[in-house]
Amino acid sequence: MSFELALILAFFILGVTAVVMVVIVISRRQAAKEEEMKQAASARGWTFATTREKGYRIHRWTGSTDGIPWIAESLAQSAGGHNRQQRRHQIGRWHGSYSPGINAPIAVMGVPKGKEAVAPQIAEGVSWVAKLAQKAVGFAFDKAIDLYFGDAIGKEVDAGAMHRIDGQKIPGFIVMAADRDEGARILSQGFEKALTDLTSDRASVMSNDNRPWVLLRPNAISLARMEQLRDVAELDGFVRAGVALTRAFTFGRRSLS
């Protein structure tokens, strides 16, 4: 073997060894972090597990708070997808088993305060241009619900058929409902005040500009944002906000499903 070839081979071996060492160090750190999260969850009486599903690495917690059973997920899209130019998503979700006393979904989009009035609205009118715009916005909103809350929940919600509730003035939120009258009723019965109070509470996850979206369904309350839950402290914020919202519903009750 020539000296040049031996040198190239040596550099190749050193490079591979360095990559392997980096992978080992990262894996050990990740395992230590997950063990820490598991112990923190156990101390609160919750369960914690890590899994991989559909290209995502998922941290999943289950627990019960104030009689509300819930499940939370922190998702990070794995590297090496089919489209390397596509943005890798990070998502944090919380789903509480609770019946808020509604018959149709209500979605509350979290936006920075002051951006509620300038948020895109579905075009009005019956012309073909207006109908095309309505379909485009409805399709985008439907895909956003799928991404934020998951495909299974997205299949339950026809986001494209939801309407913005006129007249609501909740800082940091845009309210959409499948049934306008029901949405307006729920807001007037305490839900609007609950959301406003949370945005005013600096300790609440709802007070940040990157506040979660909220999705109400007949048997559940869900919160989600485009950012991972990095530790149990952040999950605590979701739990407190979700459970606080359950207190806003006059006819709400723990879901049996």
VOGU-3710 file (C-alpha; in Angstrom, 3 decimals, decimal comma):
1> msfelalila> 0,000/0,000/0,000  1,389/3,400/-0,983  1,984/6,125/1,596  -0,706/8,372/0,050  -3,334/5,620/0,147  -2,417/4,747/3,734  -2,766/8,422/4,703  -6,193/8,690/3,065  -7,331/5,509/4,813  -6,064/6,812/8,160
11> ffilgvtavv> -7,964/10,083/7,766  -11,094/8,147/6,755  -10,862/5,944/9,859  -10,316/8,986/12,086  -13,322/10,712/10,525  -15,603/7,712/11,013  -14,363/7,300/14,585  -15,093/10,965/15,344  -18,632/10,669/13,955  -19,267/7,501/15,975
21> mvvivisrrq> -17,988/9,174/19,157  -20,234/12,192/18,594  -23,248/9,920/18,058  -22,445/7,988/21,247  -22,094/11,192/23,297  -25,369/12,617/21,928  -27,188/9,328/22,555  -25,939/9,173/26,144  -26,957/12,754/26,811  -30,375/12,095/25,292
31> aakeeemkqa> -30,818/8,954/27,379  -29,794/10,834/30,544  -32,249/13,644/29,745  -35,068/11,171/29,150  -34,298/9,376/32,406  -34,438/12,729/34,199  -37,819/13,481/32,568  -39,087/10,033/33,538  -38,130/10,544/37,177  -39,673/14,041/37,241
41> asargwtfat> -42,920/12,671/35,804  -42,954/9,766/38,255  -42,538/12,193/41,162  -45,810/13,824/40,062  -47,615/10,520/39,653  -47,437/10,673/35,834  -46,081/8,161/33,338  -43,477/8,950/30,687  -42,334/7,064/27,586  -40,364/7,695/24,398
51> trekgyrihr> -41,289/6,279/21,012  -40,894/6,850/17,270  -43,941/7,181/15,043  -44,331/8,348/11,432  -40,966/10,099/11,286  -41,252/11,727/14,719  -39,449/11,088/17,982  -42,134/11,447/20,634  -42,024/12,031/24,363  -45,408/11,067/25,803
61> wtgstdgipw> -46,825/11,693/29,265  -50,107/10,540/30,809  -51,618/11,740/34,038  -54,662/13,112/35,821  -55,040/16,570/37,370  -58,048/17,774/39,368  -59,984/14,773/38,096  -59,165/15,473/34,434  -57,344/12,548/32,735  -54,920/13,782/30,086
71> iaeslaqsag> -52,189/12,802/27,657  -49,406/15,092/26,432  -46,896/14,735/23,612  -43,693/16,478/22,592  -42,795/15,693/18,974  -39,617/16,322/16,998  -39,502/15,361/13,341  -36,587/13,044/12,630  -33,831/13,906/10,190  -33,530/12,171/6,843
81> ghnrqqrrhq> -37,058/12,675/5,532  -37,983/12,363/1,864  -37,893/16,131/1,375  -34,758/17,534/3,007  -35,778/21,091/2,134  -39,010/20,765/4,101  -39,039/22,406/7,511  -38,798/19,906/10,349  -41,672/20,378/12,728  -41,563/20,492/16,515
91> igrwhgsysp> -44,875/20,251/18,333  -46,111/20,257/21,912  -49,648/18,961/22,640  -51,941/18,385/25,612  -55,320/16,596/25,415  -57,689/16,590/28,377  -60,628/14,175/28,530  -63,419/16,624/29,275  -66,833/17,485/27,822  -67,184/21,288/27,638
101> ginapiavmg> -70,883/21,051/26,793  -70,701/21,701/23,052  -71,977/19,845/20,007  -69,471/21,034/17,397  -65,763/21,938/17,417  -64,460/25,350/18,398  -60,883/26,312/17,506  -59,001/29,172/19,126  -55,842/30,254/17,291  -53,142/31,809/19,455
111> vpkgkeavap> -51,496/34,863/17,839  -49,294/37,712/19,156  -51,369/40,418/20,851  -52,356/43,115/18,389  -52,416/40,727/15,433  -56,027/39,585/15,888  -57,589/42,243/13,650  -55,102/41,851/10,796  -55,254/38,049/10,689  -56,435/36,627/7,348
121> qiaegvswva> -60,181/36,193/7,032  -62,037/33,968/4,622  -63,306/35,971/1,677  -66,977/36,909/1,652  -69,269/36,646/-1,325  -70,600/34,038/-3,711  -68,535/34,759/-6,822  -66,234/32,051/-8,135  -63,216/34,097/-6,984  -64,583/34,339/-3,432
131> klaqkavgfa> -65,433/30,647/-3,384  -61,936/29,757/-4,582  -60,410/31,943/-1,860  -62,658/30,353/0,748  -61,568/26,880/-0,326  -57,884/27,824/-0,257  -58,049/29,357/3,224  -60,232/26,523/4,474  -57,780/23,936/3,147  -54,833/25,700/4,817
141> fdkaidlyfg> -56,676/25,938/8,130  -57,640/22,260/7,929  -53,996/21,268/7,357  -52,927/23,472/10,277  -55,377/21,666/12,595  -53,947/18,323/11,426  -50,408/19,485/12,133  -51,085/21,086/15,501  -53,362/18,430/16,976  -52,586/15,296/14,946
151> daigkevdag> -54,158/13,494/11,997  -56,596/11,473/14,115  -58,129/14,577/15,657  -57,913/16,415/12,349  -60,186/13,808/10,778  -62,836/14,610/13,382  -62,743/18,343/12,637  -63,833/19,907/9,335  -61,800/23,067/9,827  -62,692/24,340/6,367
161> amhridgqki> -66,329/24,610/7,426  -65,609/26,703/10,541  -66,426/30,414/10,800  -64,810/33,254/12,681  -66,852/34,499/15,631  -67,550/38,182/15,046  -67,379/40,668/17,869  -65,063/38,716/20,185  -62,223/40,786/21,626  -59,835/38,356/23,249
171> pgfivmaadr> -56,255/39,664/23,122  -54,008/37,117/21,463  -56,699/34,820/20,081  -58,923/34,310/17,024  -61,986/32,158/17,635  -63,435/29,894/14,944  -66,511/27,690/15,388  -68,424/25,145/13,316  -71,607/26,628/14,819  -71,424/30,420/15,144
181> degarilsqg> -74,297/30,636/17,629  -72,832/27,944/19,853  -69,409/29,577/19,687  -70,822/32,952/20,700  -72,773/31,311/23,552  -69,720/29,517/24,929  -67,691/32,739/24,845  -70,391/34,698/26,659  -70,803/32,027/29,353  -67,242/32,369/30,618
191> fekaltdlts> -64,840/30,989/28,035  -63,893/34,446/26,750  -63,134/35,647/30,291  -61,086/32,502/31,011  -58,917/33,075/27,936  -58,492/36,776/28,728  -57,486/36,008/32,314  -54,880/33,500/31,135  -53,319/35,956/28,688  -53,056/38,486/31,526
201> drasvmsndn> -51,348/36,006/33,861  -47,597/36,283/33,261  -47,065/32,838/34,791  -49,380/31,236/32,218  -48,202/29,666/28,962  -51,092/31,603/27,385  -49,409/34,948/28,108  -46,520/34,353/25,676  -46,605/35,437/22,029  -46,033/31,798/21,104
211> rpwvllrpna> -49,215/30,839/22,959  -50,860/27,494/22,153  -53,896/27,005/19,982  -56,943/25,601/21,767  -59,347/23,066/20,274  -62,644/22,236/21,943  -64,478/19,089/20,913  -67,566/17,467/22,470  -65,351/15,140/24,546  -62,011/16,903/24,873
221> islarmeqlr> -60,021/20,078/25,354  -56,685/20,250/23,542  -53,765/22,698/23,523  -50,951/22,675/20,955  -48,123/24,873/19,710  -45,288/24,650/17,199  -42,611/24,092/19,821  -41,553/21,068/21,842  -42,234/20,562/25,524  -38,626/20,568/26,663
231> dvaeldgfvr> -39,192/19,471/30,248  -41,797/18,749/32,902  -41,883/22,416/33,935  -43,148/23,403/30,467  -45,645/20,547/30,552  -46,869/21,875/33,906  -47,757/25,111/32,120  -49,911/23,257/29,595  -51,579/21,211/32,325  -52,420/24,284/34,406
241> agvaltraft> -53,803/26,172/31,391  -55,864/23,217/30,158  -57,344/22,446/33,567  -58,066/26,152/34,164  -60,113/26,260/30,955  -62,298/23,364/32,114  -63,565/25,594/34,933  -65,065/28,017/32,404  -67,860/25,711/31,243  -71,140/25,847/33,132
251> fgrrsls> -72,337/22,519/31,744  -68,938/20,867/31,415  -68,124/17,484/32,887  -65,387/14,888/32,896  -65,554/12,859/29,695  -66,256/9,147/29,969  -64,787/8,368/26,563
//
